[in-house]
Amino acid sequence: MNRTDEMFFEMIETYQRHAQAVKNAKYQKTREIAELVLDMDITAMWFLTQRTSDTRYRLM
């Protein structure tokens, strides 16, 4: 596994933790902030797959 793969899997784990935070958020403002962080996670994963063609093909 190369470093790009490692980073991608770390990002997935982080995404899962942030998704759990959104689910467990008690207050609306906390939920909104957690959702913003979750959106950034998704964007980062998308950019990672777009910048490395070998990773993109392995995910398909």
N, C-alpha and C positions, 0 to 999 in steps of 0.2 A: 504494500500500500504506500503510495507516495504522499507527500505533504499536502497536496491539494485534496486528496481523498480524506486525509485526517481532518483537515480544516472543515470540509463539508460535513463530516459526521459530528464534529464538535458543534457546528452551527445547528444541526438538527436537534442535538441534545439541548442546546440553549433554547431553541424554538419551543421544544416541548415543555421546558420549565416555564417559559414566559406564557405559553398557552394555559398552563395550569394556574398561573398567577391571575390571568384574565378571568378564568372560571371561578376562582376563589375570592375575587375582589369583593370586598364588602361595600365599598363606597363607589358611587358613579365616577367621580373624578379619578380615583385609583384605577378603575376599569378602563377609562379612556386613555390614560397614560400607558397602561400595560398594552392596550391595543396598538398604540403608536409604536411601541417597542417591537411588538409582534410584526407589524408591517415592515419595519426596518430589517428584521430577521429574514423575512420572505424576500425582500429586495436584495439583500446581501447574498442569499443562496442563489437567486436568479442570476445576478451578475457573475458569481463564481462559475456557474454552469455555462454562461455565455462566453467567458474569457478563456476557457480551456476546452477545446474541441473534444479531446479524448474523454473527459468527464461527461460531457453532454451526450456523447454516443453511448456510454455505458449506462446512463440513466434511462435511455429510451427502451 
